[in-house]
Amino acid sequence: MYRTIHLGPAGCALDLGDGSERGEYVDQDYILNVLGRPHRMVNIMYTYYPKDEQWPARISEACSDMKVGFLWDYPYDDYPPFCEGGPQYDQMRDIRRHGQDVMLTITMDCSLDDEHIRNIARKLKVYGRMFLRINHECNGDWFTHNRRFSYEEVAAFFVRAAGIIRQEAPNVRIVFCAGLADEDSDGAGAEDVRVQCEDVFADAYRTADVWSADKYLALNYGWPYEVAEVGGTKYTSDDPAKLFDRYKRTYDRLSQLFGAKPFIQAELNADADVTGPLHQGEKVCAYYDMVKTAKASWLTGISMYQFRDRGRLGLEIEDPNNSSVGIRQPLMDDYKKILSDPYFMPGIEPGDEASFPVTLRWGGSEDADGIEIELAFDNTPEFCEVSFEDDLSLMIELNGRWFYKSPGVSDVDLMPAFFADRFSHKRIIPLRIFATPPDGENHENGRDDWMTDQYYVLNKMPEMRIRYITPASGV
């Protein structure tokens, strides 16, 4: 039986940070094979200070001889530079080919003229339903935008940039990331709560499509120049319940002031520099459990910061001997359990019976139309492979495990779907197929919705090779 299916949002979406000042980008083939399923969004972090004399160098490389005692002491932020020929476009294409949307976090010079912003926006309009986080954590004092400009100037720049981006790239949703409710407002009604800098940032909150705030369950913010030892002054550790409540009070207050909007946590983790790697997952799991138990529909996404980290804020630690190698941390197993929790998984709704050829629509990780094929298994197969004649970019799900098929590849080995789930009885398991942009970009196709929706035709049913061990022969 074949039928159409619709991919929709999770109760709370899971996003992932991939690359920052603390670690390099890891390609999505590797991450998918390690984690077994895609995320809603992947957050990449960049900086844009084209008027600075060191530009377009990465600032820690340009100022390698500079005496630094804090990660943000450089002239501008130590993210990869967002520049012509930079890796950001390849990364965005990689993310989208693998069935995920892009979250681009970018710190920007607030003195830039409109044309600089317009040029960036024009390049973003081909990347579908992406999020753009401009000058995040702008209630602080560590980023360059807060050192060079007042809160009022940062807010005004955000509003100006958002207007230009909407003109050029209406597919992009603009994220404003600032402060949280005051810690001492616990138990107060929304009218008595205050959010940090809420008056100064009022126009930015009104302008944004999405709200965000960053706060870690534990963090050594003196890394890599300080070790988080007892008596230290540059690390924090928060109770998960109190932090969750603080986020909820933040959302309630902002909604009261400006009307409800989606809220995301674009950076969350518990730093193993503080907790130790064996206990890191306890805080993380406790927090996600609270979100699920509360059915916190106001919180639309949480981003794990990050996949691979040079410190202890990653599912993997970057091997200091070889930056291309990741050292798996105990948090990885905890996080994979969260990934498999139905509350945090995208919804898949059945549609009508279908026949080939079938048109598949990709609108993004929370809005896509695919096809489902019911497969009958006698027991755990010894071989399970699928072959396609159509040269498409596909995301394939079987038994809870996701696979990617790139253009030019015809055969996909589906056996990893059974490595952790073996069975000895007959079972019907659906094979689900979605088509993603082959080059990671949306292309003008004469349709009004081309910036958000792309359509692909799967002409023929794929061929399955399912084989079992023959008991008599053992082969």
C-alpha positions as CSV (number, residue, x, y, z in Angstrom):
1,M,0.0,0.0,0.0
2,Y,1.2,3.5,-0.9
3,R,-0.1,6.7,0.7
4,T,0.9,10.3,1.0
5,I,2.2,11.6,4.3
6,H,2.7,15.0,5.8
7,L,5.7,16.0,8.0
8,G,4.7,18.5,10.7
9,P,6.1,20.0,13.8
10,A,7.0,18.3,17.1
11,G,5.5,19.1,20.5
12,C,8.8,20.9,20.9
13,A,11.4,20.8,18.1
14,L,15.0,19.8,18.6
15,D,17.6,22.0,17.0
16,L,21.4,21.6,17.0
17,G,24.4,23.9,17.2
18,D,27.1,23.0,14.7
19,G,30.2,25.2,14.8
20,S,30.9,28.4,16.8
21,E,33.9,30.1,18.5
22,R,34.4,26.9,20.4
23,G,34.3,24.3,17.6
24,E,34.3,23.7,13.8
25,Y,31.4,22.7,11.6
26,V,30.8,18.9,11.3
27,D,29.2,17.7,8.1
28,Q,25.7,16.5,8.2
29,D,26.4,13.0,6.9
30,Y,28.5,12.3,9.9
31,I,26.0,13.8,12.4
32,L,23.0,11.9,10.8
33,N,24.9,8.6,11.0
34,V,25.8,9.2,14.7
35,L,22.5,10.5,15.9
36,G,20.1,8.5,13.6
37,R,17.7,11.3,12.8
38,P,17.7,14.9,11.6
39,H,17.0,18.0,13.6
40,R,14.5,20.7,12.8
41,M,17.2,23.3,12.5
42,V,21.0,23.4,12.6
43,N,22.4,26.6,14.0
44,I,25.7,28.0,12.5
45,M,27.4,31.1,13.9
46,Y,29.2,33.8,12.0
47,T,30.3,37.4,12.3
48,Y,30.3,40.4,9.9
49,Y,32.6,43.3,10.5
50,P,33.7,44.3,7.0
51,K,34.9,47.8,7.9
52,D,37.5,46.5,10.4
53,E,41.1,46.5,9.3
54,Q,41.5,42.7,10.1
55,W,38.5,41.7,7.9
56,P,37.9,39.1,6.5
57,A,40.3,37.1,8.6
58,R,39.1,35.1,11.6
59,I,40.0,37.5,14.4
60,S,41.8,35.0,16.6
61,E,44.1,34.2,13.6
62,A,44.6,37.8,12.6
63,C,45.4,38.7,16.3
64,S,47.2,35.5,17.2
65,D,49.9,37.5,19.1
66,M,47.4,39.5,21.1
67,K,47.4,38.9,24.8
68,V,43.9,37.6,25.6
69,G,42.4,36.6,29.0
70,F,38.8,36.3,27.9
71,L,37.3,34.8,24.8
72,W,35.7,38.1,23.7
73,D,38.7,40.3,24.1
74,Y,39.4,40.4,20.4
75,P,38.5,43.4,18.2
76,Y,35.5,41.5,16.9
77,D,33.8,38.2,17.7
78,D,35.8,35.0,17.1
79,Y,33.2,33.4,14.8
80,P,34.0,32.4,11.2
81,P,33.7,35.6,9.0
82,F,30.6,35.8,6.9
83,C,32.2,36.8,3.7
84,E,32.4,36.1,0.0
85,G,33.9,32.7,-0.5
86,G,33.3,31.7,3.1
87,P,32.0,28.2,4.0
88,Q,28.6,29.4,5.2
89,Y,26.8,28.8,1.9
90,D,28.1,25.2,1.6
91,Q,27.1,24.5,5.2
92,M,23.6,25.9,4.6
93,R,23.2,23.7,1.5
94,D,24.5,20.7,3.5
95,I,22.0,21.3,6.2
96,R,19.0,21.6,3.8
97,R,19.9,18.6,1.7
98,H,19.7,16.5,4.9
99,G,16.1,17.5,5.7
100,Q,16.8,20.3,8.1
101,D,16.3,24.1,8.1
102,V,19.0,26.6,8.7
103,M,19.3,28.9,11.7
104,L,22.0,31.5,11.0
105,T,23.3,33.4,14.0
106,I,25.3,36.4,12.9
107,T,26.9,39.2,14.9
108,M,27.0,42.4,12.8
109,D,28.5,45.9,12.9
110,C,25.6,48.1,13.8
111,S,27.1,51.0,11.7
112,L,26.7,49.1,8.5
113,D,24.7,50.9,5.8
114,D,21.6,49.4,4.2
115,E,23.4,48.0,1.2
116,H,25.5,45.7,3.3
117,I,22.4,44.2,4.8
118,R,20.6,44.1,1.5
119,N,23.5,42.1,-0.1
120,I,23.3,39.5,2.7
121,A,19.5,39.2,2.4
122,R,19.6,38.6,-1.3
123,K,21.9,35.7,-0.8
124,L,19.6,34.2,1.9
125,K,16.4,34.0,-0.2
126,V,17.3,30.7,-1.7
127,Y,17.6,28.8,1.6
128,G,13.9,28.3,2.4
129,R,12.3,28.7,5.7
130,M,15.4,29.7,7.7
131,F,15.8,31.6,10.9
132,L,18.2,34.5,11.2
133,R,19.4,35.5,14.7
134,I,21.0,39.0,14.6
135,N,23.3,40.2,17.4
136,H,22.1,37.6,19.9
137,E,22.5,37.9,23.7
138,C,22.3,41.7,23.1
139,N,21.4,42.4,26.8
140,G,25.0,41.5,27.7
141,D,28.3,43.2,27.6
142,W,30.7,40.7,26.0
143,F,29.9,40.8,22.3
144,T,31.4,43.4,20.0
145,H,27.9,44.9,19.2
146,N,27.4,45.7,22.9
147,R,31.0,47.0,23.5
148,R,30.8,49.4,20.5
149,F,27.1,50.4,20.6
150,S,24.5,51.2,23.2
151,Y,21.5,49.0,23.8
152,E,19.4,51.6,22.0
153,E,21.6,51.5,19.0
154,V,21.6,47.7,18.9
155,A,17.8,47.7,19.0
156,A,17.5,50.3,16.3
157,F,19.9,48.3,14.1
158,F,17.9,45.1,14.6
159,V,14.7,46.9,13.5
160,R,16.4,48.4,10.5
161,A,18.0,45.2,9.4
162,A,14.8,43.2,9.9
163,G,12.9,45.6,7.6
164,I,15.5,45.3,4.8
165,I,15.7,41.5,5.1
166,R,11.9,41.2,4.8
167,Q,12.0,43.2,1.6
168,E,14.7,41.0,0.0
169,A,14.1,37.6,1.6
170,P,10.6,37.2,2.9
171,N,11.3,33.5,3.5
172,V,13.6,34.4,6.4
173,R,12.2,34.6,9.9
174,I,14.0,37.1,12.2
175,V,14.9,36.1,15.7
176,F,15.5,38.6,18.5
177,C,17.6,37.1,21.4
178,A,17.9,39.2,24.6
179,G,17.3,38.8,28.3
180,L,15.3,36.8,30.8
181,A,12.8,37.7,33.5
182,D,14.4,38.9,36.7
183,E,15.4,36.1,39.0
184,D,13.7,37.6,42.0
185,S,10.3,37.7,40.2
186,D,9.5,34.0,41.0
187,G,5.8,33.7,41.9
188,A,4.9,37.1,40.6
189,G,2.1,37.7,38.1
190,A,3.0,38.7,34.6
191,E,2.2,42.3,35.3
192,D,4.8,42.4,38.1
193,V,7.6,40.6,36.2
194,R,10.2,42.5,34.4
195,V,12.4,41.2,31.5
196,Q,15.9,42.6,31.3
197,C,16.0,45.8,29.1
198,E,12.3,45.3,28.1
199,D,11.8,49.0,27.6
200,V,14.9,49.6,25.5
201,F,14.2,46.6,23.3
202,A,10.5,47.0,23.0
203,D,10.6,47.9,19.2
204,A,12.9,44.9,18.6
205,Y,10.5,42.5,20.3
206,R,7.6,43.9,18.3
207,T,9.6,43.6,15.1
208,A,10.9,40.1,15.5
209,D,9.1,37.0,14.2
210,V,10.6,34.8,16.9
211,W,11.9,35.5,20.4
212,S,14.9,33.8,22.0
213,A,17.1,33.9,25.1
214,D,20.3,32.0,25.9
215,K,21.0,30.6,29.4
216,Y,22.9,27.5,30.2
217,L,22.1,25.0,32.9
218,A,25.8,25.2,33.8
219,L,28.6,27.1,32.1
220,N,32.3,27.8,32.5
221,Y,32.2,31.2,30.8
222,G,35.9,31.8,31.6
223,W,36.8,28.9,29.1
224,P,39.5,28.4,27.9
225,Y,41.4,30.7,30.1
226,E,40.0,29.6,33.5
227,V,39.2,26.2,35.0
228,A,35.9,25.9,36.9
229,E,37.1,25.0,40.4
230,V,35.4,25.6,43.7
231,G,35.8,29.3,44.6
232,G,36.0,30.4,41.0
233,T,34.1,33.4,39.7
234,K,33.5,32.6,36.1
235,Y,31.2,29.7,36.1
236,T,27.5,29.2,36.8
237,S,25.2,26.3,37.7
238,D,21.4,26.6,37.7
239,D,18.6,24.4,39.0
240,P,16.7,23.1,35.9
241,A,13.3,23.7,37.5
242,K,14.2,27.3,38.3
243,L,15.6,28.0,34.9
244,F,12.5,26.5,33.2
245,D,10.3,28.6,35.3
246,R,12.3,31.7,34.5
247,Y,11.9,31.1,30.8
248,K,8.2,30.7,31.2
249,R,7.9,33.9,33.1
250,T,9.9,35.6,30.4
251,Y,7.5,34.3,27.7
252,D,4.4,35.3,29.7
253,R,5.7,38.9,30.3
254,L,6.7,39.4,26.6
255,S,3.4,38.1,25.4
256,Q,1.6,40.4,27.8
257,L,3.5,43.4,26.4
258,F,3.8,42.6,22.7
259,G,1.4,39.8,21.9
260,A,2.3,36.1,21.7
261,K,5.1,35.0,19.3
262,P,7.1,31.7,19.0
263,F,9.8,31.3,21.6
264,I,13.0,29.2,21.2
265,Q,16.0,28.4,23.3
266,A,18.8,28.7,20.7
267,E,21.5,27.6,23.1
268,L,21.1,25.1,25.9
269,N,23.4,22.6,27.6
270,A,25.1,21.9,30.9
271,D,28.8,22.5,30.7
272,A,30.8,19.4,31.8
273,D,33.5,21.8,32.8
274,V,31.2,22.5,35.8
275,T,29.2,19.3,36.2
276,G,31.8,16.7,35.1
277,P,31.1,14.6,32.0
278,L,29.5,11.7,34.0
279,H,26.8,14.0,35.4
280,Q,26.4,16.4,32.5
281,G,23.4,14.5,31.2
282,E,21.5,14.6,34.5
283,K,20.8,18.3,34.3
284,V,20.1,18.2,30.5
285,C,17.6,15.3,30.8
286,A,15.9,16.9,33.8
287,Y,15.3,20.0,31.8
288,Y,13.9,18.3,28.7
289,D,11.7,16.1,31.0
290,M,10.2,19.3,32.4
291,V,9.4,20.7,29.0
292,K,7.7,17.4,28.0
293,T,5.8,17.1,31.3
294,A,4.5,20.6,31.2
295,K,3.6,20.2,27.5
296,A,5.1,23.7,27.1
297,S,3.5,24.6,23.8
298,W,4.9,28.2,24.1
299,L,8.4,26.8,23.7
300,T,8.7,25.8,20.0
301,G,12.3,24.6,19.9
302,I,15.4,23.9,22.0
303,S,18.9,23.9,20.4
304,M,21.6,21.6,21.9
305,Y,24.8,23.6,22.0
306,Q,26.7,22.0,20.3
307,F,27.6,18.8,18.4
308,R,31.4,19.0,18.7
309,D,33.2,21.4,21.1
310,R,36.8,22.1,21.9
311,G,35.7,22.4,25.6
312,R,33.0,20.3,27.3
313,L,29.9,21.8,25.8
314,G,29.4,19.2,23.1
315,L,28.0,15.8,22.4
316,E,31.6,15.2,21.3
317,I,34.9,16.8,22.4
318,E,37.2,17.8,19.6
319,D,40.4,15.7,19.8
320,P,43.2,18.1,20.5
321,N,45.5,15.9,18.4
322,N,43.3,16.0,15.4
323,S,40.5,18.6,15.0
324,S,38.6,16.3,12.5
325,V,38.1,13.7,15.2
326,G,35.4,13.8,17.8
327,I,35.5,12.1,21.2
328,R,32.1,10.8,22.1
329,Q,30.8,12.0,25.5
330,P,28.4,10.3,27.9
331,L,25.9,13.1,27.1
332,M,25.6,11.6,23.6
333,D,23.6,8.6,24.9
334,D,21.4,10.8,27.0
335,Y,20.7,13.1,24.1
336,K,19.9,10.2,21.8
337,K,17.1,9.1,24.2
338,I,15.7,12.6,24.0
339,L,15.8,12.5,20.3
340,S,13.8,9.3,20.3
341,D,11.1,10.7,22.6
342,P,7.8,11.1,20.7
343,Y,7.2,14.5,22.2
344,F,10.3,15.8,20.5
345,M,9.9,14.1,17.2
346,P,8.2,15.6,14.2
347,G,4.7,14.5,13.5
348,I,3.9,12.4,10.5
349,E,0.3,12.3,9.5
350,P,-1.2,9.8,7.0
351,G,-2.9,11.1,3.8
352,D,-4.6,9.5,0.8
353,E,-3.7,6.4,-1.1
354,A,-1.2,7.2,-3.8
355,S,0.3,5.8,-7.0
356,F,3.4,6.4,-9.0
357,P,4.5,8.8,-10.3
358,V,4.0,10.9,-7.1
359,T,4.9,14.5,-6.5
360,L,6.8,15.2,-3.3
361,R,6.8,18.7,-1.8
362,W,9.6,20.1,0.4
363,G,8.6,23.1,2.4
364,G,10.9,22.6,5.3
365,S,11.5,20.3,8.3
366,E,8.1,21.1,9.7
367,D,6.1,21.2,6.5
368,A,6.7,18.6,3.8
369,D,4.7,16.0,1.8
370,G,6.1,12.6,1.2
371,I,5.1,9.0,0.5
372,E,4.8,6.0,2.8
373,I,5.2,2.4,1.6
374,E,4.2,-0.5,3.9
375,L,6.8,-3.2,4.2
376,A,6.1,-6.7,5.6
377,F,8.8,-8.4,7.6
378,D,8.7,-12.0,8.8
379,N,11.4,-11.2,11.5
380,T,14.6,-9.2,11.7
381,P,16.1,-9.2,8.2
382,E,19.7,-10.0,7.5
383,F,19.7,-7.7,4.5
384,C,17.4,-4.7,3.9
385,E,18.3,-2.4,1.0
386,V,16.4,0.0,-1.2
387,S,17.3,1.0,-4.7
388,F,16.0,4.1,-6.6
389,E,16.0,4.8,-10.4
390,D,15.1,8.4,-9.8
391,D,18.1,10.7,-9.3
392,L,16.7,12.7,-6.4
393,S,17.9,13.9,-3.0
394,L,15.9,11.9,-0.4
395,M,15.5,11.6,3.3
396,I,14.3,8.1,4.2
397,E,12.9,6.9,7.5
398,L,12.5,3.2,8.5
399,N,11.8,1.9,12.0
400,G,12.7,5.2,13.6
401,R,16.1,5.5,11.8
402,W,16.7,8.2,9.1
403,F,18.9,7.9,6.1
404,Y,20.0,10.3,3.4
405,K,20.3,9.5,-0.3
406,S,22.2,12.0,-2.4
407,P,21.8,12.6,-6.1
408,G,24.0,10.1,-7.9
409,V,23.5,7.4,-5.3
410,S,20.9,4.7,-6.1
411,D,21.3,2.1,-3.3
412,V,20.8,2.7,0.5
413,D,21.6,0.1,3.1
414,L,18.7,0.2,5.6
415,M,20.1,-2.4,8.1
416,P,21.1,0.2,10.8
417,A,17.3,0.5,11.3
418,F,17.4,-3.0,12.9
419,F,20.7,-3.0,14.8
420,A,19.0,-1.9,18.1
421,D,15.6,-3.4,17.5
422,R,15.5,-7.0,16.6
423,F,12.3,-9.0,16.5
424,S,11.1,-12.6,15.8
425,H,7.6,-12.1,14.7
426,K,5.8,-10.6,11.6
427,R,5.7,-6.9,11.5
428,I,4.5,-4.2,9.1
429,I,6.9,-1.2,9.1
430,P,6.4,1.8,6.9
431,L,9.2,3.1,4.7
432,R,8.8,6.9,4.5
433,I,10.4,9.0,1.8
434,F,10.7,12.8,1.5
435,A,12.5,14.7,-1.3
436,T,14.9,17.6,-0.3
437,P,16.6,20.2,-2.5
438,P,19.4,18.4,-4.3
439,D,21.8,21.3,-4.1
440,G,20.4,22.6,-0.9
441,E,18.8,25.7,-2.6
442,N,15.3,26.7,-3.7
443,H,15.1,27.6,-7.4
444,E,12.7,29.8,-9.2
445,N,10.2,27.6,-11.0
446,G,7.4,29.9,-12.0
447,R,5.5,29.3,-8.8
448,D,4.7,32.1,-6.3
449,D,5.8,29.9,-3.4
450,W,9.3,29.0,-4.8
451,M,11.1,30.6,-1.9
452,T,9.4,28.2,0.6
453,D,8.3,25.2,-1.4
454,Q,10.0,23.0,-3.9
455,Y,8.4,20.0,-5.8
456,Y,10.0,16.8,-7.0
457,V,8.6,13.8,-8.9
458,L,9.4,10.2,-7.8
459,N,8.5,8.3,-11.0
460,K,8.9,4.7,-9.9
461,M,8.5,2.8,-6.7
462,P,11.9,1.9,-5.3
463,E,13.0,-1.7,-5.3
464,M,13.5,-3.5,-2.0
465,R,15.9,-6.3,-1.2
466,I,14.8,-8.0,2.0
467,R,16.5,-11.3,2.9
468,Y,16.5,-13.5,5.9
469,I,18.9,-16.2,7.3
470,T,17.8,-19.6,6.1
471,P,17.8,-21.7,9.3
472,A,18.9,-24.9,7.6
473,S,22.0,-23.4,5.9
474,G,22.8,-20.5,8.2
475,V,23.1,-18.2,5.2
